[in-house]
């Protein structure tokens, strides 16, 4: 951890590495020098081991924190709904109603279609992503050191901010992308969806000209379609990753000792006050873009439909 890392580079690499669980092949030489006699599923002891585990390695810390925070969200909001009263609401009930009304109003303005799934999905995305981002405000060493002590492993990798893992942000973005494709086909039909990819943005109304434009239209629309989930996931990841790096650098610059602890605490507090805006804004942006993409999937271009 912080006190055991020999260099600033070691410290940064340690904090940026996820708890990877994957399969290493027989004959593999591990970080401690041991050689595996057979293929083994195990925790990575170094960044190189995590890389060598390949695509199918699981980031247990990302999975654990994201699922756990999702369950906390479900529990708290379900409890608030169960205890809701028609009279004067309590503090937490007022907060839940405020957030729910805010999301509901925003969805009605952004999504002018009928789909009972979109508003609950928007609420879930906003609160869930906010909670995952909120973990970035916990001092970088506290939870990893506690986990290492509990596991009896001083070199345990343990990241507590799921949205600083591109696997999590791109996974959520791909789920949004899958819903876009599903609702596009459901609302417009398979033929309508194909027409949208091949007859936009350039459409003349003359079939012989449109046939010539199909490859160009498809290239433009395919790039635009694929860019949506990639930009959605990387935007969230990049902003939270940068925020985490600043917290790590604050811990490095002020070092150890009483004065270092006080200095790091003050700097951490200062950056955290600003970072609250970042984590809230990024949750909001992810939710709004998801709602916009759902509206685009439900939208039908009546003009082009009539031309056909």
N, C-alpha and C positions, 0 to 999 in steps of 0.2 A: 504494500500500500504506500501511502505518502512517505512515511518514515523509512521504508525499506528500499524504495526505488533509488538506484545509484545516480541517475541523471534525470534532468527534466524530461528528456525524450522518453526514458523508461516510464516515468510517471504518467506522461500523456498517453503513451501507447497502452498502458495498463488500464487507464480509465475509459479509453475508447474501444476496448475489446469486449465483445459480448461473451456471456457464458455459453459457449458453443458445445453441443453434444452431438457427436457424429461417429462415423466409422473410419478407423484407420486400418490400413492393410497389413497383412503379415509381413514381417521383416522391417517394419517401420521403426526408425530410431527416434525415440521421444526426447523431449527437452531435457529430461533428467538423465539421459544416456541409456535407458533401458530399451531393449529391442523386443518388439511384439512377436510372439511365436505363431499367432493366428490372428485373423481379422477380428477387431475388437471395437465395440461401441463404448465410447468413454467421453469424459469431459476433456476439452482442450486445455493443455497446460501452457500454451504459448500461442501467439498470433499466427505463427507458421503452421502449427498443428490445426488451428481453426480453418486456415486457408486450405490445407491438404485434405480436410474432411469433405470438401466439395459442396455441391449444391444442396444435398440432402441433410446437411447439418442443421440442427435445431438450436435456436437462440432461446434457451430456457428462461432467461431473465426477461426478455421481451414478451414471451408468451405468458409468463406468470404475472407480470405487472399489468399487462393490457387486459387479460382476462379478469384479474382481481379487481382492477379499477372499474371494469364494465359491470361486474357483479355489485360493487359498492353503489354505482349509479342506479342500477335496477332496484336494489334494496331501499335506498333512500327515497327515490321517487315513488316506489310502490307503497312505502310506509306513509309518505305524505298524502298520497291519494286515498289510502285506507282511512287515515285519521282526519281527512278533510271534513270541515263542518260548514253549514250555511251561514253561521254567524261570523263574528270577527275572527279572522284567521290568526294563527300563531306566527312566530317569526319565520320558521323554516317553511311553513305552508305558504306564507306570503312570498317568500323567495322563489319557491317552486312555481307558484302561479305567475309570478312576474316573468320568469324565464319562459314558461310555457306560452303565455300570451304574446310575448315578444317574438318567439319563433313562429307561432301560428299566424300572426299578422304579417310577418316577413314572407312566409310561404305563400299566403294568399296574394300578396303583391307580385311575387316572383313566378309563381306557378299557376297560371290561369286555366287549369284543367282539373278534371275530377279523378283523383286517385287517393284513396284513404291511407295509403302507405307512406306518402311523401312527407307529410308533416311529422309523424312519429319518427321517421328515419332522420329527418333534419334535427329534431330535438336530441336524438340519441347521438348523432355525429357530433353536434356542438358540445354537449356535456362530456361525452366520452373523450374526445380529443382534448378538451380543456383540462380534464383531470390528468390525462397522460402528460400534457405539457406542464402542468402544475408541479409535477415531480422534479422539474428542473430547478425549482427554488430550494430544494433540500440541499444543504451543503454537500459538496461532491464526495467527501470522505466518510460521512456519517454512516450511511446504510451499507456501502461496500465493506467498511471495517467491521461493522456489526455482523454482516453475513460471513465474512472470513473468520471471525472469532467463533461464531456458532458452528461453522463447518470444520473448524480446526485446520484450516488451510490458508496460510498467509498470502498465497499467490492466487487466490480465487478471483476470477473475473466476474464482475457483477455490475451491470448498468441498470439504472432505475428509471430511465426516461425512455419509454418505448418509441416515442416519435423521433428519437435520434438514431433509430435503426431503420435504414431504407427498406428493409424487408417488411416492416410494419406499415410504413406510410405507402409504399407502392402496393402492398397487399390490399389495403383499404381502397386505394385508387383503382386497382383492377376490379374490385368488387363493384365499385360505382360504374366502371366501364362495362362490366357484364350486364348490369341493370339497364344501362343505356341501350345496349344492343337488344336486350330482351324486350323492352318497352317500345323501341323503334319498330321491331318486327311485329309486335302485338298490335300496335296502334295503326301502323301503315301497311302491314302485310309484308311478306317477303319480297313481292314484286315492287311494292312502293319503296321499301328500303334499298333495293338494288337501284331503282330509278334515282333515288336521292344521292347515291354514290356515283352514278354515271352521267346524270343529266344536270348536275350542278357543278360549278356556278355558271357555266356557259350553256345556254339553251336557246336555240333559234326557232324551234317549232317546226323546222323542216327536217324530216327524218334522215335524209342523206347527209346533211351537215352535222346533225347530232351524232350520227354513227362515227364520223371522223373525229368528233370531239370527245368521245367516250374515254379513250386512254388518258387523255390530258385531264379530263374531269376526275376520273377515278384516282389518278395520282395525287391531285390536289386534295380531294376529299379524304383519301386514305391517310395522308400525312396529317391533315387537320384532326381526324378522328383519333389516330394513335397518339398524337401530341397531348390530347386532353388528359388521359390518366397519368402520363409521364410527368407533365408539368404539375398536375395536382399533387402527386406524391412527392416529387422532388422539392417543390416549394415549401411544404411543411417540414420535410426532413432538413433542408438547408438552413432554414431559420432557426430551428431548435438545436441543430448541431453547432451552429455558430454561437448560440447562447451558451451551450454547455462548454464549448472551448474557452469562452471568456471566464466562466466560473473556475475552470481548471487552471487557467493562466493566473488568475487572482491568487489561488492557493499556492502556486509555484513562486510567484514574485515575493510574497510575504513570508514564505518559509515557515519555520517552527518557532516555538518560544512564545512567551507572553505577549511581547510587542507584535510579533508576527500574527498571533491569534487575533489580537485586537484590530490590527490593521486589515487583516483579511476579512474580519467580521464586518467592519465598516464599509469596505469596498464591496463585499458581497451584498450587504443591505442596499447600498446605493444602486448597484446594477440590478438587483432583484426588483426594486421599485419600478424601474423602467421596464424590466423584462415581463412584469405582470401584463403590461399593455401588449407586448409581443405575443405572449402565449394566448391571450384572449383574442387578439386580432387574427392569429393564425387559425384558431378553432372556428372563428366566425367566417373567415374566407373559405376554408374547406367546406363548411356547411352551405354557404351561399352558392359556391360553384357547383356543388353536388345538386342543389335544387335547380339551378339554371340548366345543368346538363339533363336533368329529368324533364324539364320543360321543353328543351330542344328535342328530346326523344319523343315527346307526345305531340309536337307541333306538326301540322300537315300544311304543305304548301299548296293551297287551293288553286292558285293560278296555274302551276305546272300540271296539277292533276287534270284541270279542265282542258289544257292544251293537248294532253294525251288522249 
